[in-house]
Amino acid sequence: MFSKSQTLLNGFTVPPSVTGAASQTQSHSPSHAPPLNIQPPREQWGGKYEFLLSCLGYCVGLGNVWRFPYLCYRNGGGVFLIPYFIMLFFTGMPLFLMELSLGQYGAAGPITVWKCCPLLKGIGIGMLCVSTLVCLYYNVIIAWTFYYLGNSFQSPLPWSCDASANAKFCNTTNTTISLSPSEEFWNDRVLGVRSSKGLHDPGPVRWELALCLLAAWVIIFLCMLKGIRSSGKVVYVTATFPYFVLIVLIIRGATLEGSLQGVAFYLTPVWERLANAQVWNDAASQIFYSLGIGVGGLLSMASYNKFDNNVIRDTLVITIGNCTTSFFAGFAIFSILGHMAWRKGVPVEKVADTGPGLAFVAYPEALALLPGSVFWAILFFLMLFMLGVDTLFGNMEGITTAVLDEFPQLRANVKHKTLFLGLLCFGFYLMGLLLVTDVSSS
């Protein structure tokens, strides 16, 4: 034991004469210690529901509405649910949980989180590249929904047979024209595919779509201006409104003649399809496509969680909620497509489609046949807009979080952070102009 006249310094006993001399020296000598590089505090979600709704909105996107129902009826109807949920439980959920856990534990974006193993930092850079490509084309789809939404306020709808300009397309005695009014509107008014001869002839930028694209990026910029503090509040509307619209469309579709024919076409099981490897491939690809695994959005959003957040509960709620939404969206789609087939006197497979063909051709044409078609068109395209915006929030969050973590001085300065986000959105807008020319859709 040391005496009372001795002092314990850094684990060693030092005579009081030494410590006194050291203290006197320190008191008279100026401090030459370098200033501490204090990192700005990292934001956190305002509540657990903001994170849940943000992730659910990110996962529940356009693919749930225009891709899953088509895959379901193409791959054996209700039988497709068997490989779909097997892929969910054995591939989707484990990878989803891993990505959320990595982001929450590391509290960093897709690049910085790999400081635990710098050799894997290239994975984060790859995530950033994929998110960039997705953001580039995804907001063009949102611009299409904007264009349709603006035209939905016209009565009659410009893609319906009630519009005088579409008389030649609705004349059943004219056998030389095989296009429907909705196909003509999509191909000519929106895409302009007939105005271009190929890649060597890009044609001019379609100014209507350019304005819609600009409006879409301005909305994204404003919603993400304050990071998760602003986008976390926006998702209370954008993530819940599509569910309201889907419920309304399901109820309305159930009251239409021929709706049961469409639902039967959607769910009638074809057990032989289980032996086809393509069915299992489609189930796996839809799980990865819908959950947004490996793109960086989930990892970035989870990085703003508290360290002790229940990530297993969140994984179960988000993944099951996403896949259940896909299943019920099929009822809203095929009940109305069944009515359209009944009105035209053709089988449902003649009017069913996937991707943009479903969202911008088949379904708008079906809505044009309903009483109060203007109201239903506005509701539908508003739903598509919010589905797209939520997904884009996640992808943009992956990009901004990765850059801000690599350059923390941007996070500390509000003006620099705002300028970075503005330049990023403007850069995406300029690159997106290439996708709203005539040749981009040829």
N, C-alpha and C positions, 0 to 999 in steps of 0.2 A: 504493500500500500504506500501511496505517496503522502507526504506531509501537507499540512494546510498551506504552507508557504510556497508549494509548487502548484503549477497549473497544468491541466490536461489540454493539449493542443493537437488536434488531428490524430488523436490516439496515442500521443507520446507525452511524457511528463517533461515539462520545461521549467527551469528555474525562473522565479519572478523577475529577476534582473533582465533576462532575455526578452520575456514578453513585454516588460515595461518599455525597454528600449525600442522594441518593434512597434509598439503602439505609439510611442512618441514620434518615431520616424514616419509612420503612416499619417499621423495628424498634421505633420508639417510638410509632407511631400504631396505634390498635386497628383491626382488620379490620372493614370494613363491607360486605364482599361477601356477597350473598344466598346462602343455602345451596343447594347443587346439588340439582335435582330428579332424583334417581337412579331410573330405571325399574327395576322388579323384573326379574330375568332371565327370559327366556322359556323355557318348558319345551321339551324335545326328546324324540322317541321313544327308547325304550330300545334299540331295534335296528331294522334295516330290515324285519325280518319283522313287527314290530308294526304298522308303517305299511301294509305289503302286506295283512296279514290284516284290518286295520281297514277299508281301502278295499274289499277283496273282500267282506267281510261287509256293508258299506254298500250295495254294488251288488247282490249276490246276496240278494234279498229274496223276499217273497211272490209278486211278479209273475213270477219265474222258474218258480215251481211252478204257480200257478193261472192265469196269463195266456198265457205263451208257448206251451205245448202246445195250448191251444185255438185260438190264432191260427194255429198251424202247420197243424192239420187243417182249419180253416175256409178257409184261403187256399191250398189246393192241396197239402197234405202236404209232402213233401220239396222241392217247388218253392219253397216259401216261404223256404227257406234261402238261395236266390240273392239276392233283394232284401234279405234280412236282413243278410247279410255284406257286401253292397255298401254298404248304409247304415252298417254298422259301420266300414268302412275309409275311407269318404269323408266321413262326418259325425261319427260317434261318436268315433273315435280322435283326429282333429284337435282337436275341442272339449274332449275329456277331457284331452289333453296341454296345451292352452292354460290350462285352469283349474288343473291341478296346477302348471304353471310359474309362473303368476301368484301363487299362494299361496306357493310355495317361494321365489320371488325377493323378494316383498314382505315375507315373514315377518309377515303380518298377516291379520286376519279379513276377512269379505266387505265391511265398510264402510270400515275403516281402510286397506285395501290400495289404495283409490282416491285416496289422498293424492297419487299420481303424476299424477292428473287429477281434481281435485275436482268438475269438471262431471259426472262419471260416478258420483258417490257415490250417486245415486238407484238405480243398479243394485244396489248392496249392500243398500240398504234394502228393495228389492223381493225380493232373495234371503231376507232376514230374514223378511219377511211370508209368503213361500211356505213356508219351513221351519216357521213357527209353525202355519200351517194343516195341514201334513202331520203334525206332532207331535200336534196336537189329535185328529185322527181315527185316526192309525195305532196309537196305544196302545189305542184302543177295540177294534181288531181283535186286539191282543195279549190284551186282557181276554177276548175271546171264546175264544181258544185256551186261556187259563187255565181258563175254565169247562168247556170240553170235556175238558181234561186232567184236571181234578178228577173229572168224571163217568166218565172212562175207567177208573177204578179199581174200578168196579162190575162185577159179573158176574151176569147177562148185561149187556151194554151197554144203556143206556136207549133207544138209537135202533135196536135190533135187534128182529127178530121174536120172539126168545126171551124178551123182557121181557113179562110178563103184561099190562101196561098197553097194549101195542101189538097185542093180539089182533085188535081190530076193524079195524086197518089192514092186517093180513096175511091176513085172511080173503078168499080169492079169490072166494067166492060172494057177497060183499057188493059190489055194483056202485055203491052210493050214495057210497062214499068212494074218492076217487081219489088221496089223499095217501099217500106212503110213511111209515114210522115216522121216518126221518131228516128228512123234510120237516116232519112234525108237531113233532118235537123242536126243529128250527131255528126255525120260525115261532112256535110257542107258548111253549116253555120258555125259549128264548134271547131272541128279539126281542119276543115279546108283541104281534105285529101285530094279533091278533084282539081285543085289549083296548082299542084306541084307535079312535075314529071319524074322526080326521083331525088336522090341525095345530091346530085350535081345542080339541082335547081331548088334551093331552100325556100325561095319566095320571101315575102316580107313578114315581119312580126305582126301577128294578129292583134291589133291594138285593144280590142275588147278584152281578150284574154290577158294581155299585158297589164291592163288596169286591174283586172281581177286578181292577178298574181301579186301586184303591188299591194293591193288592199289586204291580201292574205298575209304577206310578210309584215306589214305594218301592225296587224292584229297580233301576230306572234311576238313581235318586238315589244309591244306595249304590255302584253301578258307576262313576259319574262323579264321586264325591266328591273324588277326588284328581286329577281331570283325566285326561290321557292316561296318567299313571303307573298309574292303576287300570284304566281302560277298555282300555289297551293290553295288559294282562295277561289280562283277561277274554276278549278275542277269540281267544286261543289255544284256548279251549274252544268258544265260541259260533260261531266262523267255521268250525271244522273238523268239529264234530259233525254238522251237516246233511249233509255229504258221506258220512259213515259211514252215516247213515240211508238216504240215497239209494241207496248201493251195496247195502245189505241189502234194501231194497225191490225193487231191480232183480233181484237174485238170487232173491228169493222170488217175484216176479211171473213170472219165466221158468219156474218150475216148475209154474205153474197152468194148468189146462185153459182154452183160449180166449185165452190171453195173446197168441199170435201174431196173432189176429184184431184185437185192440186195437192192436198195434204196426203192423200193416199199414194200419189205418185212420188212424193217426198220420202215416205216412210215404209212403203211396201218392201218387205225383206226378200232378198234374193240370196239364199244361203250358199249357193255355189260360188259366189264371188269371194268368199273367204279363202278359197284355194288359190286366188290370183295374187301374185306378189305385188302387183301394181296398187292394189287396195291398201296394203300395209305401208307401201311407200308413200301414198297420198296421205295416209293418217299421220305418219311421222312428220312429213313436210309441213302439214297444216299445224301440228303442235308447235314446231319450231317457229313457223311463220307467225302464228297468232300470239304466242307468249313473248316473242321478241328476245329470245335467249341469245347471248353472245354478241350483242350489238353495243353494249355499254350503257344503255339507258337505265336498265334495272340496277346495275352496279352503282351508277352515279346517284340515283334517287335514294338508294339504301344507304349511301355514305352520309346522308344528312339525318339518319336515325340516331336515337340515343343508343349507347353501347349495349344496354340491357333490354332492348326492344325484343319482343317475342316474334322472332323471324319465322319460326315454324308455323305459328298461327297465321301470319300474313301470307305465307306460301300457300297454305290450304285454302284460305278465303279467296285469294286472287286467282289461282289456277282453276279451281272448281267454278268460281263465278264466271270466269272467262269462257270456259267450255260450255257451261250451261247457257250462257247468252248466245253462243253460236247455235246451239240446238233450238232454242226458242225463236231465234231470228228466222229460222227456216219456215216456221208456221206463218209468220207475217209475210214472208216473200211468196210462198207457194199457194197460200189461200187466195191471194189476189191474182197471181198468175193463173190459177185454176179458173177463176171467174173470167179472165181474159180469154182463155182457151174455149170456155163455154160460149162466150159471146161470138167468137170467130168460128166455132164449130170445128176446131182442130184439136188433135191430141196435145197434152201439156208439153211433151218434149219438143213440139214445134215452136213454143214460145219461151221455153226455159233457156237460160244462158248463164255465163259466168263472167266475173270481172267487170270491166267497164260496159260490156255488152248488156249485162243485167242492170247495172245501176243507172246507165244513161240511155238505154234503148228500150229494153223489154219492160222494166218496171214503170218508167214514166209513161209508156204507151198504155199500160194497164191502168195507171192512175187517171189517165185522161178519159177513160171510159166510165169512171165513177161520177155520181152526182156530187157537186161541189168539188170538182177536180182541182180547182185552183188552191183550195185550202189543203187538200191532201198532198199536192205537189210541194207547197211551201213547207209543210211539216216534214216531208220525207227528205228534201234537200237540206233543210236545217239540221236534221239528224245526221246526214252524211258529213256536213261541215264540222259538226262538233266531234264526231268520231275521228275525223282526220286530224283536227287540231290537237286533240288529246294525245294521239300517237306521235305527232310532231313535237309536242312538248317534251316527251321522253327522249327522243332522238337529239333534239337541240340541247337538252340538259346534259346528255352524254358528251357532246362536243364542248360546251362552255365549261363544264366542271373539269374536264381533262386539261383544258388550256389554263384555267384559273389556278388549278393546283400546281401546274408546272411553272406558272409565273404569278406567285402570290401577291406581288405588288399591284397587279390589276385588281385583285379582290379588295385590297386595302383602300384604293382610291375609287370613289363612286363615279367620278367623271370619266376616269380611264375605263372602268368596267362598262359604263353606258356606251362610251365610244366604241369599245371592242364589240359589244353586242350589235350596235348599229351597223358597223362595217361588215360584220359577219352576215347579218340579214341582207344588207345591200349587195354583198358579193354573191350570195345565193340567188338573189333576184336577177342580177345581171346574167349569171350562168343559166338560170331558168328560162330566160328569154329565148334561148336556143330551142327550148321544148314547146314553145307556143308559136312556132312558124308552121308553114304548110308542110314542109318536108318532115318535120318531127313525127308526124302521124302517118306518113305514107307507107 
